[in-house]
Amino acid sequence: MFAGDYWTTRAGVAVETSRARAWNGEVRLDSGGFFDGTSDRLQTQGTWRVSPLLHVGGGYDTSIVELGPGRAFLTHIASGRLD
């Protein structure tokens, strides 16, 4: 990898339920460039509105990154949220 500017283009789809409901969620899938390779990403998240002042949520994000022969990796990120 050399120092400099890197440009990338990504495309994807997303589906989200109404945030007006007590339970809501979102799923996103996108794919595109990653430095000199590609990455595919899946993101999910959900929120439970327990009361107007308490929201509990969580999410999961995974990526498959291919940078060429023998240069691939997989990421997993889980998150939680309390508002």
PDB file as gemmi writes it, atoms N, CA and C in Angstrom:
CRYST1    1.000    1.000    1.000  90.00  90.00  90.00 P 1                      
ATOM      1  N   MET A   1       0.840  -1.160   0.000  1.00  0.00           N  
ATOM      2  CA  MET A   1       0.000   0.000   0.000  1.00  0.00           C  
ATOM      3  C   MET A   1       0.889   1.229   0.000  1.00  0.00           C  
ATOM      4  N   PHE A   2       0.577   2.165  -0.824  1.00  0.00           N  
ATOM      5  CA  PHE A   2       1.342   3.402  -0.915  1.00  0.00           C  
ATOM      6  C   PHE A   2       0.528   4.559  -0.353  1.00  0.00           C  
ATOM      7  N   ALA A   3       1.200   5.539   0.180  1.00  0.00           N  
ATOM      8  CA  ALA A   3       0.525   6.721   0.697  1.00  0.00           C  
ATOM      9  C   ALA A   3      -0.139   7.460  -0.454  1.00  0.00           C  
ATOM     10  N   GLY A   4      -1.271   8.057  -0.173  1.00  0.00           N  
ATOM     11  CA  GLY A   4      -1.968   8.820  -1.201  1.00  0.00           C  
ATOM     12  C   GLY A   4      -3.463   8.750  -1.007  1.00  0.00           C  
ATOM     13  N   ASP A   5      -4.192   9.257  -1.962  1.00  0.00           N  
ATOM     14  CA  ASP A   5      -5.646   9.245  -1.923  1.00  0.00           C  
ATOM     15  C   ASP A   5      -6.172   7.970  -2.565  1.00  0.00           C  
ATOM     16  N   TYR A   6      -7.201   7.405  -1.967  1.00  0.00           N  
ATOM     17  CA  TYR A   6      -7.866   6.223  -2.501  1.00  0.00           C  
ATOM     18  C   TYR A   6      -9.349   6.532  -2.637  1.00  0.00           C  
ATOM     19  N   TRP A   7      -9.903   6.233  -3.782  1.00  0.00           N  
ATOM     20  CA  TRP A   7     -11.323   6.434  -4.045  1.00  0.00           C  
ATOM     21  C   TRP A   7     -11.997   5.079  -4.104  1.00  0.00           C  
ATOM     22  N   THR A   8     -13.232   5.046  -3.671  1.00  0.00           N  
ATOM     23  CA  THR A   8     -13.975   3.801  -3.710  1.00  0.00           C  
ATOM     24  C   THR A   8     -15.415   4.082  -4.100  1.00  0.00           C  
ATOM     25  N   THR A   9     -16.052   3.099  -4.688  1.00  0.00           N  
ATOM     26  CA  THR A   9     -17.464   3.164  -5.029  1.00  0.00           C  
ATOM     27  C   THR A   9     -18.145   1.967  -4.403  1.00  0.00           C  
ATOM     28  N   ARG A  10     -19.259   2.212  -3.716  1.00  0.00           N  
ATOM     29  CA  ARG A  10     -20.013   1.133  -3.074  1.00  0.00           C  
ATOM     30  C   ARG A  10     -21.463   1.219  -3.530  1.00  0.00           C  
ATOM     31  N   ALA A  11     -22.112   0.076  -3.572  1.00  0.00           N  
ATOM     32  CA  ALA A  11     -23.533   0.012  -3.899  1.00  0.00           C  
ATOM     33  C   ALA A  11     -24.181  -0.945  -2.912  1.00  0.00           C  
ATOM     34  N   GLY A  12     -25.424  -0.673  -2.579  1.00  0.00           N  
ATOM     35  CA  GLY A  12     -26.085  -1.548  -1.626  1.00  0.00           C  
ATOM     36  C   GLY A  12     -27.581  -1.336  -1.557  1.00  0.00           C  
ATOM     37  N   VAL A  13     -28.192  -2.124  -0.692  1.00  0.00           N  
ATOM     38  CA  VAL A  13     -29.628  -2.030  -0.441  1.00  0.00           C  
ATOM     39  C   VAL A  13     -29.848  -1.999   1.067  1.00  0.00           C  
ATOM     40  N   ALA A  14     -30.961  -1.386   1.472  1.00  0.00           N  
ATOM     41  CA  ALA A  14     -31.313  -1.309   2.887  1.00  0.00           C  
ATOM     42  C   ALA A  14     -32.806  -1.468   3.043  1.00  0.00           C  
ATOM     43  N   VAL A  15     -33.188  -2.128   4.119  1.00  0.00           N  
ATOM     44  CA  VAL A  15     -34.596  -2.282   4.479  1.00  0.00           C  
ATOM     45  C   VAL A  15     -34.726  -1.868   5.935  1.00  0.00           C  
ATOM     46  N   GLU A  16     -35.717  -1.016   6.214  1.00  0.00           N  
ATOM     47  CA  GLU A  16     -35.894  -0.518   7.572  1.00  0.00           C  
ATOM     48  C   GLU A  16     -37.381  -0.512   7.920  1.00  0.00           C  
ATOM     49  N   THR A  17     -37.698  -0.908   9.148  1.00  0.00           N  
ATOM     50  CA  THR A  17     -39.085  -0.838   9.607  1.00  0.00           C  
ATOM     51  C   THR A  17     -39.345   0.543  10.196  1.00  0.00           C  
ATOM     52  N   SER A  18     -40.593   0.859  10.435  1.00  0.00           N  
ATOM     53  CA  SER A  18     -40.975   2.174  10.943  1.00  0.00           C  
ATOM     54  C   SER A  18     -40.425   2.400  12.353  1.00  0.00           C  
ATOM     55  N   ARG A  19     -39.838   3.566  12.567  1.00  0.00           N  
ATOM     56  CA  ARG A  19     -39.336   3.927  13.902  1.00  0.00           C  
ATOM     57  C   ARG A  19     -40.470   4.338  14.835  1.00  0.00           C  
ATOM     58  N   ALA A  20     -41.683   4.431  14.323  1.00  0.00           N  
ATOM     59  CA  ALA A  20     -42.831   4.768  15.154  1.00  0.00           C  
ATOM     60  C   ALA A  20     -43.307   3.570  15.972  1.00  0.00           C  
ATOM     61  N   ARG A  21     -42.847   2.378  15.649  1.00  0.00           N  
ATOM     62  CA  ARG A  21     -43.248   1.169  16.370  1.00  0.00           C  
ATOM     63  C   ARG A  21     -42.361   0.947  17.591  1.00  0.00           C  
ATOM     64  N   ALA A  22     -42.866   0.155  18.537  1.00  0.00           N  
ATOM     65  CA  ALA A  22     -42.076  -0.158  19.738  1.00  0.00           C  
ATOM     66  C   ALA A  22     -40.815  -0.943  19.371  1.00  0.00           C  
ATOM     67  N   TRP A  23     -40.910  -1.829  18.389  1.00  0.00           N  
ATOM     68  CA  TRP A  23     -39.756  -2.594  17.882  1.00  0.00           C  
ATOM     69  C   TRP A  23     -39.467  -2.116  16.475  1.00  0.00           C  
ATOM     70  N   ASN A  24     -38.244  -1.814  16.174  1.00  0.00           N  
ATOM     71  CA  ASN A  24     -37.889  -1.487  14.796  1.00  0.00           C  
ATOM     72  C   ASN A  24     -36.516  -2.056  14.481  1.00  0.00           C  
ATOM     73  N   GLY A  25     -36.242  -2.209  13.209  1.00  0.00           N  
ATOM     74  CA  GLY A  25     -34.974  -2.789  12.809  1.00  0.00           C  
ATOM     75  C   GLY A  25     -34.553  -2.337  11.429  1.00  0.00           C  
ATOM     76  N   GLU A  26     -33.323  -2.685  11.109  1.00  0.00           N  
ATOM     77  CA  GLU A  26     -32.755  -2.298   9.828  1.00  0.00           C  
ATOM     78  C   GLU A  26     -31.744  -3.357   9.396  1.00  0.00           C  
ATOM     79  N   VAL A  27     -31.741  -3.646   8.094  1.00  0.00           N  
ATOM     80  CA  VAL A  27     -30.755  -4.555   7.497  1.00  0.00           C  
ATOM     81  C   VAL A  27     -30.177  -3.857   6.282  1.00  0.00           C  
ATOM     82  N   ARG A  28     -28.849  -3.845   6.190  1.00  0.00           N  
ATOM     83  CA  ARG A  28     -28.155  -3.227   5.058  1.00  0.00           C  
ATOM     84  C   ARG A  28     -27.157  -4.228   4.486  1.00  0.00           C  
ATOM     85  N   LEU A  29     -27.060  -4.256   3.177  1.00  0.00           N  
ATOM     86  CA  LEU A  29     -26.094  -5.092   2.477  1.00  0.00           C  
ATOM     87  C   LEU A  29     -25.449  -4.219   1.417  1.00  0.00           C  
ATOM     88  N   ASP A  30     -24.111  -4.146   1.445  1.00  0.00           N  
ATOM     89  CA  ASP A  30     -23.439  -3.360   0.409  1.00  0.00           C  
ATOM     90  C   ASP A  30     -22.134  -4.030   0.006  1.00  0.00           C  
ATOM     91  N   SER A  31     -21.640  -3.602  -1.144  1.00  0.00           N  
ATOM     92  CA  SER A  31     -20.435  -4.186  -1.718  1.00  0.00           C  
ATOM     93  C   SER A  31     -19.707  -3.104  -2.487  1.00  0.00           C  
ATOM     94  N   GLY A  32     -18.379  -3.220  -2.554  1.00  0.00           N  
ATOM     95  CA  GLY A  32     -17.634  -2.241  -3.324  1.00  0.00           C  
ATOM     96  C   GLY A  32     -16.145  -2.349  -3.104  1.00  0.00           C  
ATOM     97  N   GLY A  33     -15.445  -1.326  -3.524  1.00  0.00           N  
ATOM     98  CA  GLY A  33     -14.002  -1.310  -3.440  1.00  0.00           C  
ATOM     99  C   GLY A  33     -13.495  -1.123  -2.025  1.00  0.00           C  
ATOM    100  N   PHE A  34     -12.303  -1.648  -1.784  1.00  0.00           N  
ATOM    101  CA  PHE A  34     -11.623  -1.493  -0.508  1.00  0.00           C  
ATOM    102  C   PHE A  34     -10.131  -1.478  -0.802  1.00  0.00           C  
ATOM    103  N   PHE A  35      -9.517  -0.306  -0.807  1.00  0.00           N  
ATOM    104  CA  PHE A  35      -8.118  -0.125  -1.213  1.00  0.00           C  
ATOM    105  C   PHE A  35      -7.895  -0.803  -2.565  1.00  0.00           C  
ATOM    106  N   ASP A  36      -7.062  -1.838  -2.652  1.00  0.00           N  
ATOM    107  CA  ASP A  36      -6.840  -2.474  -3.958  1.00  0.00           C  
ATOM    108  C   ASP A  36      -7.628  -3.777  -4.099  1.00  0.00           C  
ATOM    109  N   GLY A  37      -8.732  -3.909  -3.361  1.00  0.00           N  
ATOM    110  CA  GLY A  37      -9.561  -5.111  -3.421  1.00  0.00           C  
ATOM    111  C   GLY A  37     -11.032  -4.761  -3.308  1.00  0.00           C  
ATOM    112  N   THR A  38     -11.807  -5.681  -2.728  1.00  0.00           N  
ATOM    113  CA  THR A  38     -13.249  -5.480  -2.568  1.00  0.00           C  
ATOM    114  C   THR A  38     -13.681  -5.885  -1.165  1.00  0.00           C  
ATOM    115  N   SER A  39     -14.830  -5.390  -0.767  1.00  0.00           N  
ATOM    116  CA  SER A  39     -15.425  -5.822   0.497  1.00  0.00           C  
ATOM    117  C   SER A  39     -16.934  -5.939   0.328  1.00  0.00           C  
ATOM    118  N   ASP A  40     -17.498  -6.905   1.032  1.00  0.00           N  
ATOM    119  CA  ASP A  40     -18.937  -7.108   1.107  1.00  0.00           C  
ATOM    120  C   ASP A  40     -19.314  -6.972   2.576  1.00  0.00           C  
ATOM    121  N   ARG A  41     -20.375  -6.221   2.875  1.00  0.00           N  
ATOM    122  CA  ARG A  41     -20.718  -5.943   4.264  1.00  0.00           C  
ATOM    123  C   ARG A  41     -22.206  -6.181   4.512  1.00  0.00           C  
ATOM    124  N   LEU A  42     -22.512  -6.782   5.651  1.00  0.00           N  
ATOM    125  CA  LEU A  42     -23.884  -6.972   6.127  1.00  0.00           C  
ATOM    126  C   LEU A  42     -23.995  -6.295   7.473  1.00  0.00           C  
ATOM    127  N   GLN A  43     -24.974  -5.400   7.624  1.00  0.00           N  
ATOM    128  CA  GLN A  43     -25.216  -4.713   8.879  1.00  0.00           C  
ATOM    129  C   GLN A  43     -26.656  -4.936   9.304  1.00  0.00           C  
ATOM    130  N   THR A  44     -26.863  -5.252  10.580  1.00  0.00           N  
ATOM    131  CA  THR A  44     -28.209  -5.376  11.129  1.00  0.00           C  
ATOM    132  C   THR A  44     -28.267  -4.609  12.440  1.00  0.00           C  
ATOM    133  N   GLN A  45     -29.416  -4.075  12.739  1.00  0.00           N  
ATOM    134  CA  GLN A  45     -29.610  -3.435  14.035  1.00  0.00           C  
ATOM    135  C   GLN A  45     -31.082  -3.425  14.373  1.00  0.00           C  
ATOM    136  N   GLY A  46     -31.348  -3.439  15.658  1.00  0.00           N  
ATOM    137  CA  GLY A  46     -32.720  -3.405  16.135  1.00  0.00           C  
ATOM    138  C   GLY A  46     -32.819  -2.565  17.388  1.00  0.00           C  
ATOM    139  N   THR A  47     -33.998  -1.993  17.592  1.00  0.00           N  
ATOM    140  CA  THR A  47     -34.235  -1.149  18.760  1.00  0.00           C  
ATOM    141  C   THR A  47     -35.599  -1.468  19.347  1.00  0.00           C  
ATOM    142  N   TRP A  48     -35.648  -1.515  20.665  1.00  0.00           N  
ATOM    143  CA  TRP A  48     -36.904  -1.691  21.390  1.00  0.00           C  
ATOM    144  C   TRP A  48     -37.134  -0.426  22.205  1.00  0.00           C  
ATOM    145  N   ARG A  49     -38.239   0.238  21.905  1.00  0.00           N  
ATOM    146  CA  ARG A  49     -38.608   1.441  22.644  1.00  0.00           C  
ATOM    147  C   ARG A  49     -39.435   1.005  23.843  1.00  0.00           C  
ATOM    148  N   VAL A  50     -38.769   0.812  24.972  1.00  0.00           N  
ATOM    149  CA  VAL A  50     -39.416   0.347  26.194  1.00  0.00           C  
ATOM    150  C   VAL A  50     -40.404   1.389  26.698  1.00  0.00           C  
ATOM    151  N   SER A  51     -40.005   2.646  26.677  1.00  0.00           N  
ATOM    152  CA  SER A  51     -40.845   3.777  27.067  1.00  0.00           C  
ATOM    153  C   SER A  51     -40.339   4.991  26.293  1.00  0.00           C  
ATOM    154  N   PRO A  52     -41.043   6.108  26.376  1.00  0.00           N  
ATOM    155  CA  PRO A  52     -40.550   7.295  25.660  1.00  0.00           C  
ATOM    156  C   PRO A  52     -39.141   7.723  26.092  1.00  0.00           C  
ATOM    157  N   LEU A  53     -38.726   7.347  27.302  1.00  0.00           N  
ATOM    158  CA  LEU A  53     -37.416   7.752  27.796  1.00  0.00           C  
ATOM    159  C   LEU A  53     -36.382   6.634  27.816  1.00  0.00           C  
ATOM    160  N   LEU A  54     -36.750   5.426  27.403  1.00  0.00           N  
ATOM    161  CA  LEU A  54     -35.814   4.302  27.438  1.00  0.00           C  
ATOM    162  C   LEU A  54     -35.879   3.512  26.143  1.00  0.00           C  
ATOM    163  N   HIS A  55     -34.759   3.482  25.429  1.00  0.00           N  
ATOM    164  CA  HIS A  55     -34.632   2.715  24.189  1.00  0.00           C  
ATOM    165  C   HIS A  55     -33.452   1.763  24.360  1.00  0.00           C  
ATOM    166  N   VAL A  56     -33.653   0.480  24.005  1.00  0.00           N  
ATOM    167  CA  VAL A  56     -32.614  -0.541  24.092  1.00  0.00           C  
ATOM    168  C   VAL A  56     -32.385  -1.094  22.694  1.00  0.00           C  
ATOM    169  N   GLY A  57     -31.127  -1.198  22.293  1.00  0.00           N  
ATOM    170  CA  GLY A  57     -30.862  -1.674  20.940  1.00  0.00           C  
ATOM    171  C   GLY A  57     -29.574  -2.459  20.846  1.00  0.00           C  
ATOM    172  N   GLY A  58     -29.418  -3.078  19.701  1.00  0.00           N  
ATOM    173  CA  GLY A  58     -28.213  -3.837  19.430  1.00  0.00           C  
ATOM    174  C   GLY A  58     -27.991  -3.950  17.945  1.00  0.00           C  
ATOM    175  N   GLY A  59     -26.778  -4.335  17.587  1.00  0.00           N  
ATOM    176  CA  GLY A  59     -26.463  -4.465  16.179  1.00  0.00           C  
ATOM    177  C   GLY A  59     -25.354  -5.470  15.940  1.00  0.00           C  
ATOM    178  N   TYR A  60     -25.245  -5.852  14.684  1.00  0.00           N  
ATOM    179  CA  TYR A  60     -24.212  -6.786  14.253  1.00  0.00           C  
ATOM    180  C   TYR A  60     -23.756  -6.371  12.869  1.00  0.00           C  
ATOM    181  N   ASP A  61     -22.452  -6.361  12.665  1.00  0.00           N  
ATOM    182  CA  ASP A  61     -21.857  -5.933  11.401  1.00  0.00           C  
ATOM    183  C   ASP A  61     -20.773  -6.939  11.034  1.00  0.00           C  
ATOM    184  N   THR A  62     -20.831  -7.457   9.821  1.00  0.00           N  
ATOM    185  CA  THR A  62     -19.784  -8.370   9.356  1.00  0.00           C  
ATOM    186  C   THR A  62     -19.327  -7.958   7.964  1.00  0.00           C  
ATOM    187  N   SER A  63     -18.039  -8.085   7.712  1.00  0.00           N  
ATOM    188  CA  SER A  63     -17.463  -7.746   6.414  1.00  0.00           C  
ATOM    189  C   SER A  63     -16.544  -8.862   5.946  1.00  0.00           C  
ATOM    190  N   ILE A  64     -16.588  -9.119   4.647  1.00  0.00           N  
ATOM    191  CA  ILE A  64     -15.645 -10.035   4.005  1.00  0.00           C  
ATOM    192  C   ILE A  64     -14.809  -9.177   3.066  1.00  0.00           C  
ATOM    193  N   VAL A  65     -13.512  -9.132   3.315  1.00  0.00           N  
ATOM    194  CA  VAL A  65     -12.624  -8.277   2.533  1.00  0.00           C  
ATOM    195  C   VAL A  65     -11.633  -9.148   1.766  1.00  0.00           C  
ATOM    196  N   GLU A  66     -11.543  -8.917   0.464  1.00  0.00           N  
ATOM    197  CA  GLU A  66     -10.613  -9.632  -0.422  1.00  0.00           C  
ATOM    198  C   GLU A  66      -9.627  -8.618  -0.979  1.00  0.00           C  
ATOM    199  N   LEU A  67      -8.335  -8.836  -0.720  1.00  0.00           N  
ATOM    200  CA  LEU A  67      -7.304  -7.921  -1.203  1.00  0.00           C  
ATOM    201  C   LEU A  67      -6.373  -8.575  -2.211  1.00  0.00           C  
ATOM    202  N   GLY A  68      -6.743  -9.739  -2.692  1.00  0.00           N  
ATOM    203  CA  GLY A  68      -5.899 -10.464  -3.634  1.00  0.00           C  
ATOM    204  C   GLY A  68      -5.590 -11.848  -3.083  1.00  0.00           C  
ATOM    205  N   PRO A  69      -4.865 -12.650  -3.827  1.00  0.00           N  
ATOM    206  CA  PRO A  69      -4.562 -14.017  -3.401  1.00  0.00           C  
ATOM    207  C   PRO A  69      -3.874 -14.063  -2.028  1.00  0.00           C  
ATOM    208  N   GLY A  70      -4.469 -14.805  -1.115  1.00  0.00           N  
ATOM    209  CA  GLY A  70      -3.904 -14.957   0.215  1.00  0.00           C  
ATOM    210  C   GLY A  70      -4.022 -13.746   1.114  1.00  0.00           C  
ATOM    211  N   ARG A  71      -4.779 -12.752   0.683  1.00  0.00           N  
ATOM    212  CA  ARG A  71      -4.910 -11.516   1.462  1.00  0.00           C  
ATOM    213  C   ARG A  71      -6.379 -11.192   1.677  1.00  0.00           C  
ATOM    214  N   ALA A  72      -7.037 -12.021   2.466  1.00  0.00           N  
ATOM    215  CA  ALA A  72      -8.450 -11.809   2.762  1.00  0.00           C  
ATOM    216  C   ALA A  72      -8.655 -11.863   4.272  1.00  0.00           C  
ATOM    217  N   PHE A  73      -9.687 -11.180   4.731  1.00  0.00           N  
ATOM    218  CA  PHE A  73     -10.027 -11.271   6.149  1.00  0.00           C  
ATOM    219  C   PHE A  73     -11.522 -11.054   6.347  1.00  0.00           C  
ATOM    220  N   LEU A  74     -11.994 -11.445   7.518  1.00  0.00           N  
ATOM    221  CA  LEU A  74     -13.401 -11.383   7.898  1.00  0.00           C  
ATOM    222  C   LEU A  74     -13.496 -10.620   9.209  1.00  0.00           C  
ATOM    223  N   THR A  75     -14.449  -9.700   9.306  1.00  0.00           N  
ATOM    224  CA  THR A  75     -14.643  -8.967  10.553  1.00  0.00           C  
ATOM    225  C   THR A  75     -16.028  -9.235  11.113  1.00  0.00           C  
ATOM    226  N   HIS A  76     -16.148  -9.184  12.431  1.00  0.00           N  
ATOM    227  CA  HIS A  76     -17.421  -9.305  13.138  1.00  0.00           C  
ATOM    228  C   HIS A  76     -17.439  -8.222  14.218  1.00  0.00           C  
ATOM    229  N   ILE A  77     -18.468  -7.408  14.239  1.00  0.00           N  
ATOM    230  CA  ILE A  77     -18.593  -6.385  15.260  1.00  0.00           C  
ATOM    231  C   ILE A  77     -20.010  -6.446  15.814  1.00  0.00           C  
ATOM    232  N   ALA A  78     -20.137  -6.638  17.118  1.00  0.00           N  
ATOM    233  CA  ALA A  78     -21.425  -6.613  17.797  1.00  0.00           C  
ATOM    234  C   ALA A  78     -21.477  -5.358  18.646  1.00  0.00           C  
ATOM    235  N   SER A  79     -22.665  -4.768  18.764  1.00  0.00           N  
ATOM    236  CA  SER A  79     -22.796  -3.544  19.541  1.00  0.00           C  
ATOM    237  C   SER A  79     -24.099  -3.545  20.337  1.00  0.00           C  
ATOM    238  N   GLY A  80     -24.101  -2.798  21.398  1.00  0.00           N  
ATOM    239  CA  GLY A  80     -25.295  -2.621  22.213  1.00  0.00           C  
ATOM    240  C   GLY A  80     -25.489  -1.149  22.488  1.00  0.00           C  
ATOM    241  N   ARG A  81     -26.732  -0.800  22.809  1.00  0.00           N  
ATOM    242  CA  ARG A  81     -27.042   0.604  22.991  1.00  0.00           C  
ATOM    243  C   ARG A  81     -28.152   0.763  24.016  1.00  0.00           C  
ATOM    244  N   LEU A  82     -28.008   1.761  24.856  1.00  0.00           N  
ATOM    245  CA  LEU A  82     -29.023   2.077  25.859  1.00  0.00           C  
ATOM    246  C   LEU A  82     -29.185   3.586  25.874  1.00  0.00           C  
ATOM    247  N   ASP A  83     -30.353   4.067  25.448  1.00  0.00           N  
ATOM    248  CA  ASP A  83     -30.623   5.514  25.414  1.00  0.00           C  
ATOM    249  C   ASP A  83     -31.759   5.843  26.358  1.00  0.00           C  
TER     250      ASP A  83                                                      
END                                                                             
